[in-house]
Structure formats: C-alpha cells, structure tokens
Amino acid sequence: MNVLNASRAAPPLHDLLGVSFEFNSLSQALVWDRDFACFGLADGAVAILRAHWQGAPDISPRAGGGIELVPASGPPAPPAIFALHRGGVKTLAADPLGGVISGGADGFLLRLADGEVQPLEKLPRRAITAVAAGRGARRAYAAGRHVDFLGPDGKRLTMPAAVTALAYDPAGLHIAVGHQTGVSLEACGLRDNPRLDLAAPVSALAWRADGGALAAASPAGAALRDRASKQWERLENLPGPVASLGFLPDGALVLGGADFVCIHRQDSGWLRDGALLRGPVSCHPRLQVFAAADAEGRLWLRGDGAQESILLREPGPAVTHLAFSPDGQALAFAAADGEAATVILPDLLFRPSARSVAA
C-alpha cells in the first residue's frame, strides 16, 4: 500500500519545513512535551525546541490538485535551555500532567514544566538511569537494581540486575522494567511468567498503542509479550542486535539495529525493509509510517511495505535519537555532531489511504 506522496528530486523536507540548532554537548535523551521537543544533553542541560511557531512554513492544497509549500513568514523561536543537572542528563520522560521528568548523573529527579523546575527526589552519590511518568502523578525512577515509585503507587521494586529502561503503558497505570539481564512485567499485575531472562541488557521498551502488548529490545534480540498470553515470544532470526523498536498503529512491530530495519507481524512473520535503513526507528502515532536513517545519515520517512520514501534530511553525521510528536505533526531528531532538530509533518504530506489508518 503506497502511503506517501513522494516527490522526485525534491529537497529534503527538513530544508523546507524544519529547523535545527547545534549544541556543544551531545543529546542523551529525547522526548516530547506537547509541541515542544526536549533534548537532554550530556552537559546537564535540557534544550527545548518548538516544532511550530508563528510564521512557520506549512503545506497547503494546490489549486488543480497536489500540495504546495507555504514559505515561512517569521524566524523560529530560539531554543530554551535549562541547566538542570551536574554530570549530565541521563534520562527523560514526558509527564502526562505537562512538562518532563529528568534524571541526572547527580542523583536528582526533577520536573521541568512551563519553565519551572520542581525537585522530586535526591539520591546521594547515585545516578538515576531511567525514569517514567504515568497517569495521576505516577512517577518511577531507577538507580542500580531499585525502582522507586512516587504518587499513588508508592513502593520499591528490586530487580535481578541494574535497571536500564522503564515504560508506562498507554493507560499510564502499569509499568514495564528493563534491566541488565532481562525484562519484568511485575508491576502490571501478571501472575504467569512476569519476568523474562534475556541474558543481555534491555536497551528499549515499547508498548502497543492499545496497551495489549509490550516489546523489549536487547543485544540478544527482541521479545514480545501479549498481556493476555501466559508466555513470552522470543523473536528469532533477526539480522543482528536490536537497538530500538516501536509499534505501528496496526500493531506491526518495527525493529532497528546497527545495519537493518525489520517489520514483524504476528500473522505473516518478518519483512526486512529493502532500503538499507538502520536504527534508531520511530513510528508515527496515527499513520502506517516510520522514520529511520541510512548509512550516510540521510533520514527517511517510510510507509509500511511501500516502495516510496520521503527524504527528511540530507547525508550527515549519524542520527542518534528520533521521536514523533504525540500528534504526529512533527518529528525531532538528534545527531552525533550535537545537532538537535525538528521538522513539521502536516497530514497533507500523506496519501488519504495512510491518513485513514488513524488510531
């Protein structure tokens, strides 16, 4: 199914609809707070870029068919930079109440919202390596083997090894925990096999949009757990270690490694993307579209199973982080040279067949 309006010999969309800034410090985390892309930097700051601004470029229908670019009528807002941590921002999570939760190498757990910094917790001489935020002011943070919870579920979990990733489900009530040797769904009320030993550190977690399944990535491969199932499914025959993953709106799982992107469907198995793309990957929240880079650092939008692509970014330093905004109207990325960027992605860029797949 062709889902993209591909333009031949067109400039990269980032040149037309994007903005970027180069920082002296590398991005170590990336999340969205509504229309604001938040980059956690190695120097301890959080840099915030607004995807849309007054006078931003746009796409509009063209008389006689097609679309046309509406050029920018005003400059983008400069990034807002907040110095939060000594020793670097280790992890970020979007807060459903607004703002972001940050964990630092200095042991501080902070909430940054509307320019105000709120201290939440301080761990003496311990770095906070993972954070997550759920519904009703639920916040979780990890240092070493311990996961501590703030809010209505105040408690502590102890994992078999140091925690590497946390992720609340879409409902914001249940949390998955990745650690150095596997993954746990103990905080989701499962009685059967809540833990899976992968013998490798979990690098990423992703929930399906309906909250009914979780996927975990690791150098040993990937694992999938349907919440209604009593067993984990080990995803085998992958081209290599998995570094990032995400679910498309129809439930297909997109996995990215150092030199591959694969799509897994439970009914038809594996499909390796033929465009020689690689991780990281990010899936659109409403459309059958994902973003990934190639070996030269070009950034692409790809339709699931489509032969067409949209070029977002010209060749450059390797892309290290990718994330669609919550409404899918923009994409943010960070690169290995300190670049932090956003690009506007109006729904008009996509064919009606893609727009009809909205969740």
C-alpha positions as CSV (number, residue, x, y, z in Angstrom):
1,M,0.0,0.0,0.0
2,N,1.6,3.3,-1.1
3,V,1.0,5.8,1.7
4,L,3.4,8.6,1.0
5,N,3.4,11.4,-1.6
6,A,6.9,11.0,-2.7
7,S,8.5,14.0,-4.6
8,R,11.2,13.3,-7.2
9,A,14.4,15.3,-6.9
10,A,12.8,17.4,-4.2
11,P,14.9,18.9,-1.4
12,P,14.9,17.2,2.0
13,L,11.8,18.2,4.0
14,H,13.9,19.4,6.8
15,D,15.3,22.1,4.5
16,L,11.7,23.2,3.7
17,L,9.8,22.6,7.0
18,G,12.4,22.2,9.7
19,V,14.8,24.0,12.0
20,S,18.0,22.8,13.7
21,F,20.5,24.0,16.2
22,E,24.0,22.7,17.0
23,F,25.0,22.4,20.6
24,N,28.4,21.9,22.1
25,S,27.0,18.9,24.1
26,L,25.5,15.7,22.7
27,S,21.9,14.7,23.2
28,Q,21.5,11.7,25.6
29,A,17.7,11.7,25.7
30,L,14.8,13.0,23.6
31,V,11.1,13.2,24.5
32,W,8.2,15.5,23.5
33,D,6.1,17.8,25.8
34,R,3.1,18.6,23.6
35,D,4.6,20.6,20.7
36,F,8.0,21.0,22.4
37,A,10.9,18.7,21.6
38,C,13.0,18.3,24.7
39,F,16.7,17.2,24.4
40,G,18.6,16.0,27.4
41,L,22.3,17.0,27.0
42,A,25.5,15.5,28.3
43,D,26.4,18.8,30.0
44,G,23.3,18.6,32.2
45,A,21.0,20.9,30.3
46,V,17.6,20.3,28.7
47,A,17.2,22.2,25.4
48,I,13.7,22.7,24.2
49,L,12.7,23.4,20.6
50,R,9.2,24.4,19.5
51,A,8.2,22.5,16.4
52,H,5.6,25.1,15.2
53,W,5.9,28.8,15.7
54,Q,4.1,31.9,14.4
55,G,5.1,32.3,10.8
56,A,6.4,28.7,10.5
57,P,6.3,27.1,7.0
58,D,3.4,24.9,6.1
59,I,1.9,22.8,3.4
60,S,-1.5,23.7,1.7
61,P,-3.6,22.2,-1.1
62,R,-2.8,23.5,-4.5
63,A,-5.4,24.7,-7.0
64,G,-5.9,21.9,-9.5
65,G,-4.6,19.2,-7.2
66,G,-1.5,18.4,-5.2
67,I,0.1,20.4,-2.5
68,E,2.4,23.4,-2.3
69,L,4.8,24.9,0.2
70,V,3.8,28.0,2.2
71,P,7.2,29.6,3.0
72,A,8.0,30.8,6.5
73,S,7.0,34.4,7.3
74,G,8.9,34.6,10.5
75,P,12.0,33.1,12.1
76,P,11.8,30.2,14.5
77,A,12.0,30.8,18.2
78,P,15.5,30.1,19.7
79,P,15.8,27.1,21.9
80,A,15.0,27.4,25.6
81,I,17.9,26.0,27.6
82,F,17.6,24.9,31.3
83,A,20.7,23.9,33.3
84,L,19.3,21.0,35.4
85,H,22.0,18.5,36.4
86,R,25.6,18.2,37.1
87,G,27.3,15.4,35.2
88,G,24.7,15.2,32.5
89,V,21.0,14.3,31.9
90,K,20.8,10.5,32.0
91,T,17.2,10.1,31.1
92,L,13.9,12.0,30.3
93,A,10.2,11.1,30.3
94,A,7.2,13.1,29.2
95,D,4.8,13.9,32.1
96,P,1.1,13.4,31.3
97,L,0.5,16.4,33.6
98,G,2.7,18.5,31.3
99,G,6.4,19.1,31.2
100,V,9.2,16.4,31.5
101,I,10.7,14.4,34.3
102,S,14.5,14.2,34.2
103,G,17.0,12.0,36.0
104,G,20.6,13.0,36.3
105,A,24.1,11.7,37.0
106,D,23.9,13.9,40.1
107,G,21.1,11.8,41.6
108,F,18.4,14.5,41.2
109,L,14.9,13.6,40.0
110,L,13.4,16.9,38.6
111,R,10.2,18.0,36.9
112,L,10.5,20.8,34.3
113,A,7.2,22.4,33.4
114,D,6.4,25.8,31.9
115,G,9.9,26.9,32.7
116,E,9.7,26.0,36.4
117,V,12.0,23.4,37.9
118,Q,10.4,21.2,40.7
119,P,12.7,18.9,42.7
120,L,11.1,15.5,43.2
121,E,13.8,13.3,44.8
122,K,17.6,13.2,45.5
123,L,19.7,10.1,45.8
124,P,23.1,10.7,47.4
125,R,26.0,9.7,45.2
126,R,23.8,7.6,42.8
127,A,22.9,8.3,39.2
128,I,19.3,8.0,38.1
129,T,19.4,5.8,35.0
130,A,15.7,5.5,34.0
131,V,12.5,7.5,34.6
132,A,8.9,7.1,33.6
133,A,5.7,9.1,34.2
134,G,2.1,7.8,34.3
135,R,-1.4,8.9,35.0
136,G,-2.4,10.6,38.2
137,A,1.1,11.9,39.1
138,R,2.6,8.5,39.0
139,R,6.4,8.7,38.6
140,A,9.0,6.0,38.6
141,Y,12.8,6.2,38.7
142,A,15.6,3.8,38.9
143,A,19.1,3.7,40.3
144,G,21.0,0.4,40.3
145,R,18.7,-2.5,40.9
146,H,15.9,-0.5,42.6
147,V,12.8,1.1,41.0
148,D,11.1,3.6,43.3
149,F,7.5,4.9,42.7
150,L,6.1,8.3,43.7
151,G,2.4,9.0,43.8
152,P,-0.5,6.7,44.5
153,D,1.6,3.5,43.9
154,G,4.5,4.5,46.3
155,K,6.7,1.4,46.7
156,R,10.0,-0.1,45.7
157,L,10.8,-3.0,43.3
158,T,14.2,-4.8,43.3
159,M,15.3,-6.3,40.0
160,P,17.8,-9.1,39.4
161,A,20.3,-6.6,37.9
162,A,20.7,-2.8,37.3
163,V,17.7,-1.2,35.6
164,T,18.2,0.1,32.1
165,A,14.7,1.2,31.0
166,L,11.2,2.0,32.3
167,A,8.0,2.4,30.3
168,Y,4.4,3.0,31.5
169,D,1.7,1.6,29.3
170,P,-0.6,3.9,27.3
171,A,-3.1,4.0,30.1
172,G,-0.4,5.3,32.4
173,L,-1.2,2.7,35.2
174,H,1.2,-0.2,34.6
175,I,4.9,-0.2,34.1
176,A,7.5,-2.4,32.3
177,V,11.0,-2.6,33.7
178,G,14.1,-3.5,31.6
179,H,17.4,-4.4,33.3
180,Q,20.8,-5.7,32.5
181,T,19.7,-9.3,32.1
182,G,16.0,-9.1,31.0
183,V,12.6,-7.6,31.4
184,S,9.8,-7.6,34.0
185,L,6.1,-7.0,34.0
186,E,5.6,-7.5,37.7
187,A,4.1,-4.0,38.0
188,C,1.4,-5.0,35.5
189,G,-0.4,-7.5,37.8
190,L,0.6,-10.6,35.8
191,R,0.7,-13.8,37.7
192,D,2.2,-16.0,35.0
193,N,5.9,-15.5,33.9
194,P,6.1,-11.8,34.6
195,R,9.9,-11.9,34.1
196,L,11.9,-13.0,31.1
197,D,15.7,-13.7,31.2
198,L,17.4,-12.4,28.1
199,A,20.9,-12.8,29.4
200,A,21.5,-9.3,27.9
201,P,20.7,-5.7,28.8
202,V,17.4,-4.3,27.6
203,S,18.0,-1.2,25.5
204,A,14.5,-0.2,24.7
205,L,10.8,-0.9,25.6
206,A,7.7,-0.2,23.6
207,W,4.0,-0.7,24.3
208,R,1.5,-1.3,21.6
209,A,-1.0,1.6,21.2
210,D,-3.8,-0.3,22.9
211,G,-1.6,-1.3,25.8
212,G,-2.2,-5.0,25.0
213,A,1.4,-5.9,24.2
214,L,5.0,-5.0,25.1
215,A,8.2,-5.4,23.1
216,A,11.7,-5.3,24.5
217,A,15.0,-4.9,22.6
218,S,18.4,-6.2,23.6
219,P,21.7,-7.3,22.0
220,A,20.4,-10.8,22.3
221,G,17.4,-10.0,20.1
222,A,13.9,-9.0,21.0
223,A,11.0,-10.4,22.9
224,L,7.2,-9.8,22.7
225,R,4.6,-10.3,25.3
226,D,0.9,-10.1,24.8
227,R,-0.7,-9.1,28.1
228,A,-3.4,-11.8,27.6
229,S,-0.8,-14.5,27.0
230,K,0.9,-16.6,29.6
231,Q,4.2,-16.8,27.7
232,W,6.8,-14.5,26.2
233,E,7.6,-14.8,22.5
234,R,11.3,-14.7,21.6
235,L,11.7,-13.0,18.2
236,E,14.3,-15.0,16.4
237,N,16.2,-14.9,13.1
238,L,17.0,-11.2,13.4
239,P,19.9,-9.8,11.3
240,G,21.6,-8.5,14.5
241,P,21.2,-6.9,17.9
242,V,18.2,-4.7,18.3
243,A,18.8,-1.1,19.5
244,S,15.3,0.5,19.1
245,L,11.8,-0.5,18.3
246,G,8.2,0.7,18.1
247,F,4.7,-0.3,17.1
248,L,2.9,1.0,14.1
249,P,-0.8,1.8,14.6
250,D,-2.0,-1.5,13.2
251,G,0.2,-3.5,15.7
252,A,3.1,-4.3,13.4
253,L,6.5,-4.1,15.2
254,V,9.4,-2.1,13.7
255,L,12.8,-3.0,14.9
256,G,16.1,-1.2,14.1
257,G,19.7,-2.4,14.6
258,A,23.1,-1.1,13.6
259,D,22.6,-2.0,9.9
260,F,19.0,-3.1,9.5
261,V,15.3,-2.3,9.9
262,C,12.8,-5.2,10.1
263,I,9.0,-5.3,10.4
264,H,7.3,-8.1,12.3
265,R,3.7,-9.1,12.0
266,Q,2.3,-12.0,14.1
267,D,0.3,-13.3,11.2
268,S,3.0,-13.2,8.5
269,G,6.3,-13.1,10.2
270,W,9.3,-10.9,9.1
271,L,9.8,-8.4,6.4
272,R,13.2,-6.8,6.1
273,D,13.0,-3.2,4.8
274,G,14.7,-3.1,1.4
275,A,16.0,0.5,1.7
276,L,19.1,-0.4,3.8
277,L,17.8,1.6,6.7
278,R,19.0,1.3,10.3
279,G,18.1,2.2,13.9
280,P,17.1,4.2,15.7
281,V,13.5,4.0,14.5
282,S,10.3,5.9,15.4
283,C,6.8,5.0,14.5
284,H,4.1,7.6,13.7
285,P,1.3,7.5,16.4
286,R,-1.6,7.5,13.9
287,L,-0.3,6.5,10.4
288,Q,1.4,3.5,8.9
289,V,4.7,5.4,8.6
290,F,8.0,5.2,10.4
291,A,11.3,7.1,10.4
292,A,14.8,5.8,10.2
293,A,18.2,6.7,8.8
294,D,20.6,5.1,6.3
295,A,24.3,4.5,6.4
296,E,25.1,8.0,5.1
297,G,23.0,9.7,7.7
298,R,20.1,10.5,5.5
299,L,16.8,10.5,7.4
300,W,13.7,8.9,5.7
301,L,10.0,8.5,6.2
302,R,8.9,5.1,5.0
303,G,5.5,3.6,4.5
304,D,5.0,0.1,5.9
305,G,5.6,-2.2,2.9
306,A,5.6,0.8,0.4
307,Q,8.3,1.3,-2.2
308,E,8.1,5.1,-1.8
309,S,10.0,7.2,0.7
310,I,10.2,10.8,1.7
311,L,13.7,12.2,2.3
312,L,13.7,14.3,5.5
313,R,17.4,15.1,5.9
314,E,20.5,15.1,3.6
315,P,23.6,13.0,4.4
316,G,25.3,13.9,7.6
317,P,26.5,12.7,11.0
318,A,24.7,9.6,12.3
319,V,21.3,10.1,13.8
320,T,21.3,9.1,17.5
321,H,17.7,9.9,18.6
322,L,14.3,10.0,16.8
323,A,10.8,10.7,18.1
324,F,7.5,11.7,16.5
325,S,5.5,14.3,18.4
326,P,2.4,12.9,20.2
327,D,0.0,14.1,17.4
328,G,2.4,13.0,14.6
329,Q,2.6,16.6,13.2
330,A,6.3,16.8,13.7
331,L,9.5,14.7,14.1
332,A,12.5,15.5,16.3
333,F,16.0,14.1,15.8
334,A,19.5,14.4,17.3
335,A,22.8,13.6,15.6
336,A,26.3,12.7,16.7
337,D,27.7,16.2,16.0
338,G,25.4,17.9,18.5
339,E,22.6,18.8,16.1
340,A,19.1,18.9,17.5
341,A,16.3,19.4,15.1
342,T,12.6,19.3,14.3
343,V,10.7,19.0,11.1
344,I,7.0,19.8,10.6
345,L,4.9,16.9,9.0
346,P,1.4,18.0,8.1
347,D,-1.1,15.2,7.3
348,L,-1.3,16.6,3.8
349,L,2.1,15.1,3.1
350,F,0.5,11.6,3.3
351,R,-1.9,10.0,0.9
352,P,-5.6,9.6,2.1
353,S,-5.0,5.8,2.3
354,A,-2.4,6.5,5.0
355,R,-4.5,9.1,6.8
356,S,-7.4,6.6,7.0
357,V,-5.3,4.3,9.3
358,A,-5.5,6.8,12.2
359,A,-5.8,5.0,15.5
